[in-house]
Amino acid sequence: MSRIIFCIFILLVACSETSLQKSQNKPNILLLYIDDLRPELFSYGYSKIKSPNINLLAEKGIQFNNAYCNVPVCGASRASMLTGMLPTKNRFLDYNTFVEKETPEAVTIPQLFKKNGYTTISNGKIYHHLDDRTEDWDEVWRPYAFDENDKNLAPTDYWQSLWKDYKNPINASIYKKTDKGPAYEKPDVSDSTYIDGLMTEKVIRDIKRLKKENKPFLLTAGFINPHLPFNAPKKYWDQYQRNEIKQPQNYNQIPIDAPKMSISNSGELRSYNGIPKNGPVSDSLAISLIHGYYSTISYTDALIGKILMTLEDEGLDKNTIIIFVSDHGYMLQEHTQWAKFTSYNTATQVPLIIYDPLTNTKGTTNALVSLVDIYPTLVELCKLDPPKNQLDGESLVGIFNNLDSKGKEHVFIKRKNGFTLKTRQYSYTEFINAKNNKTIDKMLYDHRSNKTENRNVAEKEEFGKIVTELSNILHSKFKENIQGK
């Protein structure tokens, strides 16, 4: 009898060790999720942008030069990426998207990894809403959100009252009284003073703790910057000479023959103090805003550098897949527009860098990809079973082995009633009446000759065949996305 018990004990120990070994062999995931970042970085060829740490990551991994969001709005874009599902007429509409309300049946990225034995930690802004799908994570954390407050507010509401995080006392006072404030500030403070700095310190603590736990993890760092207001320590503003900052060439030009409904009113920017409610901002103010945007990028880059250094110091870089990505692009007065909320390329193209130390592939690729492709990519890299009949994207692992791959034939993008089909050569958008599904207007931009999209050629005779072809694809392949189920 004692021999039987001993054998059972040995078997249990062996199974436990085998299970632990399998767990240790699983790659970790570090998601660096940026808000409002267009691919205007040093590694993307913009030498004026100072982003050395992101550049080093790009040199180690794979940089995607033609990556696109599927919705140019933060909440909806994040919901789409984290579920791997495309937007539709009735799903993932705006910043106020809740995954648990719009797709309660979806298995999200963190949920899948949690089910497969990963420790999942949400730091900073991952889902737009702090209280969305909290069960997907072992831990949800944002600076200040869970502090006691004298307003009797729930964490998500308290966070909404704090996230603009002004450090100039006058600005902070104005914000507290009016819920508004200036569009930027540059106090002489340390990196850890602002919310993103506090979040970075939390991520660093997590890395050190997770190493000791010896369990695979999905760790996130959700940065607020470079979202408005453009708040960053003064030293990052000082990295740029104001007289060297230029407005985009098409800053006061609506594209020739563009539909009026394609141009946004830049409502997000206009909600800040000192911004005119209508019409263009002054040239001086525009330069200050662009200066602030660049400064917040450099600030974010420095924080990312601290996280990556800690990962390396703890020896976890050799088994951690790193995803660096933004939820959408950003307009800096191109075609008179600021922020996102538009179908134009500058608002929809995003930076994407994937570092996989296990395949050790590095370089750049011009393959056409989108954010819904990230979910199936992680599934394949980590050898997990994907949720059935859910994922709309395609794994990018094949591109790792062939950086000359062309990628997708087309990317589907939705903004309100604008439905866009992005191909390698063109960007085609139809504005569709929601009631009768009839096309109201359309625009086509030839990215082979003009990716800045200064002329709509949808009505030009020589592009008639292209318009017909792209329209047919849009209304056949994406019929349910346009008309709703």
N, C-alpha and C positions, 0 to 999 in steps of 0.2 A: 504493500500500500504506500509506504514511504517512498519507494522508487518511483511509483506512478506520480505522486505529488511532486517529486523532484523534477521529473521529466516535463511535467506541465509548467513548472516554474521556469525551467530553462527555455521552453518554447515561448512563453510569454515575454521573457527578457529578449529573446532573439527577435520576436515580432516587434517589440517596442523599439529596439535598436534599428531595425530595418525601416520602421516608420519614421524615426527621427532622421535617419540618413536620407530618406527620400525627401523629407521636409527641408533639410539643409541644402539639398541639391536643387531645390526650386529657386529660380531667379527672383530677386526682389524687384520691385517697381518703385521708381521715384518720379512722380508727376510734377513738373514745374509748370503751373498753369498761370498764364499771364492775361491781364485784362486790357483790351483795346490796343494791342500791339500790332502794328503793321510790319511787314518784313523789311523795315528800314534799319538795318543793322550792319555793322562792319563786315560780317561774314557774308552778307548779301550784296556787298559791293558799294555800300555807302560809307566811304572813308571818313566822313565828318562825324559819324556816330561813334561814340566811345563805349564799346561793349566788349572788352577784352576777354571776359570770362565766358560769355556766350560764344565768342569766337573760338576759344579753346575747345569748348564742347562740340562745336560744329566740325572742328578739325579731327576730333576723335570719333565722331559718329557720322551719320548720314544726314545731310541737309537737303530738304525738299524745296525746290525753288518755285514750284507751282502747286502749292497746297491752298485749299479753299475751305472756308466754313460753309455750312449749309443753311445757316440763318444769320444775318448780320445784326443780331441783337443778343445781348449777353445771356439772359436767362434761358431763352429758347435754344441758343447755340449750345450751351452747356448740357441742357437736357438731351439734345440730339446726339452729342458726342458720347455722353455717359450711358445712353441706352443703345447707341449704334443704329438709331432709327431716324429716317428722314422726316422733315416737317411735312405736314399736309395742310389742306384747307382749314382744318379744325384742330390741328395739333402743333404745339411749339410755335406760338404766335408772337409773343413779345417778351419783355424782360420779366414779366410777372408769372412766367411759366412755373408750374409745380409739377414735377415728374409724378409724384404720388397721386395727383388728381387727373392728369391727362393720360398717363400710361401706367396705371397702378399694377398691371399685369407684367410689366417689363422687368427683366432681370438686368440690373445695371452692372457696370464694370465692378464697382466695389462690392456689390452683393455677390457676384460670381466668385470673386477672389476670396471673400470671407467664407463662402461655402466650401472652398477648396483649401481651407486651413491657413489662409493668410491673415495676419493682423492688418486691419485697415484703419487708417487714420486720416481724417479730414482736417487739414489745417488751413485757416484763412478762407478765401472765397473759392469754393469748388462748385457745388450747386449754388445757384444765385441766392437761394433762401437757406438760412441757417437750419430751419426746421423741416426741410424737405428730405424725405427718405432717411431719417436719422438711423433707422435700423440697419442700413447698409454698412454702417461703420462700427468699429469697436470704440471709436472715440471721435467726437466732433469738437473742434476748438477754434474759436476766433478771439482775437484780443478784446478784452473788456466785456464781451458779450455775456459771460456768465458771472460777472461781478454783481454784487448786490447794488440795487439802485433805489433812489428815493421816489421814483415815479411809478413803482409797482408794475413795471413793464416786463413782459416775457423776454428771454434772451434775444430772440430774433428781432423784436420791436426795439429793444434797447440798442442793439447793434445798428439798426437803421438810423437811430438818432445820434450816432457817434462816428460813423465811418469816414466822414470827410476830414476829421482829425486835424483841425487847424492848431498850430503851435504858437503862432503869433497871438498874443493875448487879445488884441482888438478884434482880429478875425474870429477867434474862438467865441468871444462875447457876442458878436453879430450873429454867428451861426446858432448859438444857443437860444437867442431871442427870436430869430426870424426863420430858422431852418435854411437860411441862405448864407452865402459868403462869397469871397472873391474866387476867381477861377484858378489862382495860383498863389503860392507863397514860397519864400526861400530863407527861412530862419537859420541861424548859425547853431545847429544842433547836431548831436551824434547820430549815427546810423540807426541806433536802437530806439530812437525817440518816437518815430512814427509807427503806425500799425504794422506796416510790412517789416520793419526792423524787429518788432516784438515777435511777429510770426516766424521770422527767420531764426530767432533764438530758440523758439519752441521746436522747430524742425531739427535744429542742431542737438537739442536735448533728446529728442526722439531717436535720432540716429544712434547716439551713444547707448541709449536704453535698449533699443531693438537689437543691437549687436549682442548684448548680454543674454537676451531672451532666446537667441538661436532659433528663431522661427521666421519663415518668409514673411515679407511685409509689402503692403501697398501703402506707401507714404506719399502724402501730397503737400505741396506748398503753393497755396493759392494767393497770388499777389494782387493787390488792388491797383497798383501802378501798372502802366501809365494812364489810368483812368482819371478823368477830372475829379476834383481839382488837382492841378499839377503841382503837388506839394513835395518838395525834396529838400534835404539839407543844402545849405548855401554852397558847400564845396563842389557839389555836382553842377550847379548853375555856373560856377566859376570855371568849369572845364570847357565852356563854350564862349567864344567871343561874339557878342551881340552883332557886331558889324559884319560877321561872316554868315549869319543866319539869313536865309532867303525864303521868300514865299514861293510856292509852286508856280510854274510858268502859266498854268491855266487857272490861277486862283480867282480871277474875276470873269471867267468865261464859262457860260453854260454851253454844253456841246451843241454844235450846229445841228439843227433839226431834231433836237432831243425833246421827248414829250415833257410837258410841264410837270406832270405828276411824278416824273422820275427824280425831280430835284427836291430834297428835303429842306425844311426851314431851320435846321440845326437847333431844334428845340432844347436839346440837352444843354448845350453851351449857353443858350439864352436864359436859362434858369439861374445863372450866377450873377452876382452883383457886378455892375460896371459893363455889362454886355448889352448892346442895343437890342430891343425886342424885335426889330425888323431891320432888314438891310444889312450891308456888310459892316464888319468891324473896321476900325482904322488900321492903316498899315503898321503903325507903331504897336498897337495892341496885338495885331496878328503876329508880329515878330516876337513879342513877349510870350504869347501862347505857345508858339512853336519852340521857343527857347525852353519853356517849362516842360513841354512834352519830351524833348531831348534829355533834359536833366533827370526826369523821372526814369527814363530808360537806363541811364548810366547808374542811377541809384539802385534800381532793380538788379542790374548786372553785378554790382558790387555785392549785394546780398546773396545772389546766386553763387557767386564765387566762394563765399563763406560756407555755404551748404555743400558745395562740391568738394571743397578742401576737407571738410569734416568727414565726408563720405570716404575720401581717399585715406585720411589719417586713421580711420577705424578699419581700413582694409575691406570695406564693403563695396568699393567701386568695381571690383573684379567679378561680382555676382549681382550687380544691380543694373537693370535696364532703366535708362533715363529718357523720359519724354519731355521735351520742351515745346510748348505750343501756346498759342493765343486763341481766345474764343472767337475773334473776328478781327478785321483790319480797322482802319481809322482814317478819316478824312481830315486833312489839315488845310482846309479852304479850297481843295480841288473843286472846280465847278461851283464855287461859292459855298460849298458845304463843309460843315464841321461834324466830327464824331462819326457815328455809323448810321443805321436806320435807312440805308439806301442800297440799291442794287449794283452800284458802280464797283469796279474792280478794286479800287483802293480800300473800300469798306469790306470786301469779301475775301481778299487774299490774306493769308496768314503765314507767319513763320512756323516751321515744323522741323525739329531736329530729333532724331532717334539714335541713341547710343546703346548698342547691345554688345557688351564685352564678351559674350559667349560666341558670337559670330565674328566679331572683330572686323566687320566691314565698315569702311569709312570712305567719304567722298561726297560729291553733290550729284543730284539727279534732277532732271527737268520733267520727270514723270508727273502727269496730272493726277492729283489725289485730293481727297477731302477728309473732313474730320470724322465722318462715320466710319472711315477705314481704320481708325486707331483701335477700336474695340476688337475686331477680328484679328488684327495684327498681334495684340497682346495675348489673345487666346492661343494663337499658333505658337508664339515664342515661348509661352509658359506651358504648352501642351495641355490645355484645358478643353473640356467639351463645351461648345458654344450653346446658348439657348436656342431651342428649335424655332424656326420660322419667325425670327425677330430681326436679325442683323441685315441691314441694307447695304453695308459697305463690303469691301474686299480687302483681304490681308495684303499688307505691303511687303511681306517677307520675300516674295518673289523678286521684288525690286532690289532688295539687299544683294541678291546674287547677279543682278544685271542692272547697273545704274543707268544704262542707256535705254532702259525700258520706257515706253511711251505712257505707261500707266492707263488710266481710264480713258474711254472714248469721250465721256462727258460727265460733268458734275452738275447735280441739281441743287439750286439755291432758291430760297423763297424769302421774300420780304413783303408782308401784307398781301396786296393783290398782284404783286410783281413776281413772276415765275421765270427764273433764269436757267438757261442751259449753257454751261461753260465748256467749250471744247479746247483743244490745243491751239486752234487758230482764231476762234471767235468767242464772243459773249453775246448771247441772244436772249432778250427778255420780252415777255408778253405781259401786258397789264390786262387782267381778266375780271370781268364783272362777276361778283360772287353770287349774284342771284340767278343769272341765266347762263353763266360760264362762257359768255361771248367775249372775244378779244376786243378791248377798247383801243389799245395802242401798242406799239412795239418798237424795239430798238435793237440794232445790231452794230457791234463794234468789232472792227477787224484788228485783232491783236498782233497779226503778223507785221503790220506797219505802224500801228498806233495803239499801244497798250494804255496810254493815258486817256484814251476814249474821248477825243475832242470832236468827233464827227459821227453822228448816227447815220449809217448807210442802209438802214432797213428798207427804205423806199427807192434805193438806187437800182436801176434796171439790171446792172451787171451782177447784183447780189440776189436777184430774185430766186434763183435756183437754190442758193444756200438758205435763204429765209424759209422757203417751202420745206426743204429737207429737215431743218432744225425744228420747225413748227410741228411737223409730223412726228418727230421723235418725242418732243415735249408732250404732245397730246396722246401718244400711244404708250410709251414706256412709263410715263408719269401721270397717266390719266387719273388714277385714284388719288394721287397727291394733290392734283389740281381740283378735282370735283368733289373729293371726299367720298367715303364709303357709304 
